Amino acid sequence: MITRNDHKGVLVCGLNAAAQKAGLQGGMRLSDARSILPELTDSPEDPALCDGKFARLVRFMDRYSPWIAPDRELMVQGLNGDAGMWLEITGGSHLFGGESAMIKQILRDMKAKGHAARVAIADTAGAAWATARCHPGSSHERVLSLPRDHAVAAGFPVSCLRLSDDIIATLSRLGLKQLGDITPLPRANITTRLGPDVLHRLDQFYGRLPEHLNFELPDAPWLIKQSFGEPLGSADTLAHAIESMIADLCAKLRAENLGLRRLIVRSIRVDGHAHTITTTTGTPCQSESHILRLLAEKMPGVDTGFGIEQVIVYAPWVEHVAFRQVRLDRQQNDSSDAIALGELLDRITHHLGPKDILYRPAHHASYLPERAAIRQLPTGAAKPVRLPDIPLPKRPIRLIDPPEPVDVMERSASGAPTKLRWRKMMIEVLRADGPERICPEWWSHLDRDNYALSHMTRDYFRICDQKGRLIWLFRSGHAGQDIWSVHGLFAG
């Protein structure tokens, strides 16, 4: 247990799971806590140690977004031993497979580092803070989108508005315990009875007022920030400012023989709204013309509003550039075939979108068919498609992912199928070769007791049907509960 000294005495400000299970709560006096749990061990709070660990956690979260704003007020005033931070992930969740997949990944990373976490995604900073603490959904489904989820937000307690304890106590005495109890009330009456803080937080929650967060900009040389005394009111002046800043950034990268792989351009309006543009390259890039060409297609989506007062250009991912001199003049870098190919692939990927990826197949050392091939970048050193001088069993030219279920109608004495139904078609088996047994990778399932993986063992058969098609299917499951599935088609 962690304690803190203030004018109220010695208060509890941090508890482990055992203390919480015993009924202790943050904010209670140490004497009251000892009366509940006499064998309690307490340690005084060390602010420097807490700040250091939290700073390392902020740097760790940089992998999800470079725009991180710690909740300093919660760290200073909170008595539950928790801390919080906001991440600006606009336009970046698709890099992790979507919002729900991103939440799952963050929770796994926090658990691996020994931290219990609550993660949520919402349209505003206030709504995200409340959703992480009050959303009734499971840990990976805490996504709040307004006004679609207005009914869910109406059930949040008023404490989610980050109000003072006195205001929350007053609201409780008035019978206003949820957001749905406050939103229908006349705004003038709320201000008169409770002051301006309630409406201010409520408007920030629903996005009617902006909330300015103090983002911790990374301590890296690959960031350029420029503020304008006269806000930029047109898209042309904004594009000119970004062009100049990217040229400066590329000059710094060239001086260090580095190239960027990811670039983030953030434009902040005078009303606090921020627009973020992210672009990624397949190879380290030092060419401002190529970067500007990639950004040019996204720039029309920036709304300057009443004017842009600050622009931040940041390269969170940089790599060393390996050049091979092919000419005596200074143009060999720009005319290199490898660089030209990389820029072409960047433009193609940029047009295809985040879900369409250019790749080359490569061999992977695995007996499982779906894992025997991996995707590799179309540029750089390539892994072989198959291992040389190693005989491999005959495999189909096309895999069906995921495998499709099959109903086996008749079998032979050896257990091979002789008649089956697949895709509403009756298939007569003229010839069947097999079985070929493929066992699961036990080293990937060490958490299973006694290595109980028999139901994951597959027996593959190569069959030829009445139309001459060669089908690859397998049998899996426990004894007496065979499950048949089609996994691939051989070239005819």
N, C-alpha and C positions, 0 to 999 in steps of 0.2 A: 504494500500500500504506500502511496506517495501523499505527503501532507504539505500544506502551505500555511504560512503564518501571515495573518493580516489583522486589521483592527477588530475583527470578530473573534479572534482566537486562532487555534490550530484547526484547520479544516481539511477534510479529505478531498484530494483533487486527482487521484488516480487509483484504480482498483484492478486486480487481476480477476480471472474468471472464478476462482474459488471464493474470493471475498464477495463478489456480486451474487454468487449462488447462496451465500450465507445471509443475504438481505441487506448488505451495506450499499450505500448510495453516495455518489459524489456530492460534496457540499455539506455533508453532515460533520458535526464536531468529532474530534478524535476521541473524546471521553465517551460519547454515545456509541461510537464504533467499537470501542473496547468493551463496553457493556454487553454488546451483542456477540463479539468474538474476542474473548480475553487473550487468546494466544496470538493475537494479531501482531505482525511485525511491520513497523512503519519506517520510512526513510524520508528525509526532508527533500523538497523539490530542488533540483539543480537546473535553473533556467538555461545556463550555457550549454549543458549537456543535451537538453531537450532541443534547443535551437540548432545545435550541430547535427543531431540525428534527423531533424525535420528538413534541414537544408540538403542533406544527402538524399532524402526521399524525394525532394523536389527535383533534384538533378536526375534521379532515376526515372521520374515520370516524364522527363523530356522526350522519351521515346514515343510517347503518344501525342504530344503537342508541345511546341516551343513556347506557347503562351500559357503560363501557369501563374495564378494569383493566389498566394496563401491566405487563409482566413486568419489573420493576425488577431482579430478581436476574439475569436473563439479560443485561441491559444492562451491569451492573457486572462480573459474573464471566465472561460469555461472551467468547470470543476468536475467534469466527468472523465478527465484523462484522455480526451480525444482531440484531434486536430483535423483541419480540413483544408482543401484547396480546390480552386476552380480551374478547369482546363477548357480552353477555347478550341473546340474540335470541328468548327464549321468547315465543311468540305473535306474532312480527313477521315471520317469513320469508315468509308468504303475501303480504305487501305487495310483494315482489319476484318473485313467481311461483313460490315454493317454495324449498327449500333448495339444490338444484343450481343453479337460476337465480341465486340470491343469491350463491353462490360465484363463478359466472362474472362477475357484475357487479362484485364486489369485485376480482377479478383484472384485469378491464379497467381499472378506475379506478386500481389500483396501477401497471399498466403505463403508463398515460397520464401518471402523475406521475413516471415513471422509476425505479420500485422493482420489484424482483423479489420475489414474495410466494408463500407457501404458506398456503392457507386450508383449514380443515376444520371440520366441525360434529359434535359429539358430545353425549352426555347429561351429562357432567361436565367440569369444567375440566381435570383431569388427562388424561382421555381425548381431549379436543380438542387439547391440547398435543402428545400423542403421535401422534395421527392426522395432524396437519399435517406431521409429519416422517417418519413411518414407514409410512403407508398405501400399499399397493401399487397402488391404483387411479389413474386419471388425475386431472388437477388439479381437475376439476369434479365428481368422484365421491367425494371424500374425506368421506364421511358415515358415522359409526360409531354404530350403535344397539345397545346391550346390553340383554338377552343375545343378541339375534338374531345379531350379528356377533362372538360369542365366539371363533369359530375364527380370524377375521381378527386379533383382538386378541392371541390366543395366539402369533402369529408376530412380534409386535413385539419388538425388542431390549430388554434390561433398562435400557438407557440412557434409554428413554422415560419412566421413573419419576422423572426429575429427582433422582437420587441423587448422592452425592459420588463423586469419581474413585476413592477408596480402596475404597468398597463395590462399585463396578462392577468393579474389578480383582479383588476377592475372589470375586465371583460368577463371573467368567470363569475363575478358577483352579479353582473347584468344578464347572465345566461347566454352569453355569446362565446361558445366554446369551439366552434368550427368556422372555417372560411365561408361556408354556405350560410351561416347566420349573419355575417357582416355585409356581404356583397349586395343583398337587396335593400339595405338601409339607405336613407338619404345621406348624401355625402356631407351636407352642411351639418346635420345632427352629429355625425361621427366626429367631425372636427371640433364642434362645440363641446361635446362631452368628454372626448378622449385626447384632444390635441391633434397636431398635424402628422405625428409619426405613423399612426395607423394607416391613414390614407396613402402616405408616401410609400410605405413598405408594400401596401396592397397594389398600388400602381406599378411598382417595380416588379412585383410578382407576375402580373399579367402583361408586362411589357408596355404599359402606357407611359412610363417614365424610364429613361436609361439609368443604368447602374454602372458607375465608373469603377473598374477594378484596377488595382495596382499590380500589373504583371511584372514578374521578376525576369527581366531580360537576361539572357545567358551572357556570361563573361567570356566572350569569344571574339576574335578579331574579324569574323566573317559576318558582322552585323553593321549596317549603316542606318542611322536614324536621322531624319531631317524634319524639323519643325518650321512652319511657315507663319510669319507675322501676318501676312494677308492670305486668308484661306484660298486654296485653288478651287475655282468655281466651274471649270470646264474640263472635259475629258482630255482635250489636247494638252493643256498645261500639266495635267497630272501625268500623262504619258511621257511628256518631255522630262519631268522631274524623275520619274522612274528610270527612264533611259540613262540619264546622267548618273544616277546612283548605281545602276547595274554596271556601267562602264567603270566606275571607281572600284567596285567590288571585284570585277574580273581583273583589273590591273593589280590589285593586292594578291589575288590568287596566282596570277602569273609570276609575280615576284617570288612566291614561295614554291613554285612548281606544283601547284595544287589545282584541282578542278572540282567544281561543285556537282553533286548528284541530285540534290534537291534544293529548290529555292522557294522561299515564302515571301510574298509581298503583301503587306498589311497597310491599308489606308484607313485612317481614323478621321471621321467627320467632326465638325464642331459640336454636334449634338451627342457625341459619344459613341455613335454607331460605328462599327468597324467592319470592313470588307476584306476578306483574306483570299488570296490567290496562291495556289500551290502548283508547282510543276516539277517533274522528275525527269532526269535523263538516264539513259542506259549506260553511259560511260562518263568519266570525269570530263567536264566541259569548262573551257575558259573563254569561249567565244560569246561576246555580248550580242552579236547579231543573231546567233542561233537562239539564245535565250529569249531575246525580245520577240523573235518570230513565234516562239511557243506561247509567250504571254499575250501576244497581240489578239489571239482569238478569245481570250478570257477577259480582256480589258473592257469590252463593251458592256459587260455585266456589272461594272462598278457604278454605283449611283453616287454622284458627288454631293447631292442634296444641297445644303446651304454652304458647302465648301469643305475641302479636305485640309485639316490643319496639321497633320503629321503623317509621314510615310516611313515605314520600316521595311528594309530589305535585309533578309536573313538567310544564310546558307547553313542549315543545321547538319548537312551531310557533305563532307568534302573528302577527296581522296587524292593521293599522289598520282601524277601523270607521268607515264613512261613514254618518252619520245624516241624515235629512231630517225636519225638525220638522213634524208633522201635527196636533199638539194643544198646548194651552197648559199642561196639567198635566204632571206628571212621569212619566206612564204611556205616553207616546207610543212609547217604544222597545219596550216589551213588547207593545203592541197593533199594531205595524207589520205590515202584510200580508206584506212581504218576509221579516221575521224569523220570523213564524208559519209561512210556507211553508218556510223553511229548516229550522226545527225539525221540521216534519212529514216532510220528506225525510230528515232524519237518523234519525228513528225507523224509517221504512220501510227505509232502507239497513241499519240496525242489525239488523232482523229478517231481512232477506234473506240476510245473511252477506257475507263478503268477495268471493265469486265473482260475485255478482249486483250489477250496478252500474246505477244510474239515470243516464240520459244523454239528450241531445238530439242528433240528427244535425246536422252542419254540413258545408258544402262545403270541399273542400281542392283547391288548385290542382295537380292531377296528372292526366295522361292515363291512367294505369293505373287500371282500374276499381276494384280493391280498395283503392286509396288516394285515390279521389276524394271519399270521405266520411270524416269523423272524428267522434269522440264528444266532446261538450262537456258541461259541468256543467249540470244542470237549472235552476240559479239564476244570477243575474248577467247581464251583457251577452251577448247571443246573436249568433253569426255566422249569416249566411244559409244556408239549406239549399242554395241554388244561386245563382250569380251572376246578377244582373238584366241584361237586355238583351244577353246573350251566348248565341248559339245553340249548343246542345250536340248532339252526335249522339244518335240514339235509343238509349236504354239500357234494359235489363230492369228490371222492378220488384223482382226478387229475384235476388241473386247467390248462387252456390254456392261456399262457401269451406270447404276448398280445391276447386279445379276437379276434376271427376270424369273419369277416362279414358274414351275412346270408341274403339271399333274401327270404322274405316271399311271397309265391304265393297266398295263400288263408288263410282266417281267419274265426273264428266262430263269432257268434253274440256278444259274450262277449269280443272279441278282441284277444283271444288266437289263436296262429297259428295252422292251420290244414294241411298245405302243405308248405314246404320250400325247398330251394336249398342251400346246403352247401358242399364245396369242390367238386363242379361239380356233386353232387349226389342229386337226388330228394328224399325227405324224406316225408313219409306219417305219420302224427301224429295220433297215436291210442288213446293216453291219455295225457292230459295236466293238471298239477296241478299248481295253482298260481292265481294271481301274488303275489309275496313277494316283497314288496317295501323296497329298501335300499337307504337312503338319503345320500348325501355327507356330509363330515365333515366340517361344516360351520366355525369352529374355525381355520381351515387351509386355509381359503379363506377370511380373514378379509379385504383384499385389494379390494374386489369386491363391487361395489356400490349396495346398497339395498339388499345385499346378493342374487344376481340374480343367483341362482344355480339350477333352475328348470330343465335346460337341462342336468344336471349331475345326476338327479335322475334316478334310475334303477328299473325296474319291472322284476323280475326273474320268469321264468317258468321252471318246471320240466316236460319234455315230454318223451314219450316212442314211438319209431318209429316202422316200420313194421318188423324190424329185432330184436326187443327186446332191443335195446340200450336205455339207459337212458341219456338224454342230458340236460344240464343246460344252458339256454340261457336267455338273458335279452333284454329289450326294453329301449331305452333312446332317448334323443333329445327333441326338442320343439314340441309343439302341431301341429299335421298335418305333421310332418317331423320325423316320427319314424325311429330309427336306431336299427336294430336287430343284435345281436352278440352272438356267442357261447363262453361260458366262462369255461365250465368244462364238464367232463364225470363221471357219477356214475359207481361204480363197478357193473358188471353184475352178 
